Amino acid sequence: MSTSELHWFKSSYSSGPEVDDCVEIAVAPATIHVRDSKTPRTPHLTLAPATWADFLTYVASR
């Protein structure tokens, strides 16, 4: 799946007065993609679902 085929959406944690400065997520069958909304054409992170889940658990515990 190419990045142009991914459906990107704004993270629910990205809200506030700077609505253009957010993290965007795209979910694919075997990967989670994460990018900066300010630079959508630059490289992005590609994570295994388990790694993404661990990250969310860590963030929620802070």
Buried (B, 14 or more C-beta within 10 A) or exposed (E): EEBEEBEBEBEEEBEEEEEEEBBBBBEBEEBBBBBEBEEEEEEBBBBEEEEBEEBEEEEEEE
